Every structure is written in C-alpha cells, then in structure tokens.
C-alpha cells in the first residue's frame, strides 16, 4: 500500500519474476519445459495424460530465465537478468520422452 495524500491507495504488487512464455509444451505433447527464474534453471517434465514427471533440471545459461520457445529439436531460453542472452538447447530424440541438453548456443 502506498500512501499518497490524505488517503491510502492500493497498488498491485509487481512480481519481479513474472514472465510470459515461461511454460512450453512440445509439439508432440510429450514434454513440458519450464523456466525457474529464482534458481536460473530450466526444468523438463515427461507428460503422461494428466501426470508430469520431472526428467531434468539444467542451468539456463544465464540469469533469470523468463521465456521459452521451441523450433524443431532446439529449445531457446530468454535469460533476462544481467546483460541478458538467449541460450539454445538440443532436445534429445533417442528416447522421445527424455530430453537432453548437451549443447548450448549463447548469443
């Protein structure tokens, strides 16, 4: 609550970790990716109906990851903290529901 003049005014709190595009479902609906701005990581979950199983959690390649985009087998992460960057991850195809993130392309 901010005090302005003789009356108190309510202002909505600003969420510093708010992001748009922080969840991304893969095109085949087998994987869900999520950014974790507080820890600087991205998580991948195997999707089985209404159940999610954590597959991996990896460093995002920057600070404060805020958004995800996927094109083919590349997952892009927008890191909005510090100088900001975009990091790309290869999503493995050996086992369709199990991603791997061995290669990062920072720009």
Secondary structure, DSSP 8 states (H G I E B T S, - for coil): -EEETTEEE------TT--SS-EEE-TTSSEEEEEETTTTEEEEEEEETTEEEEEEEEE-SSSSEEEEEEETTEEEEEE-STT-EEEEEE---SSTT------EEE-
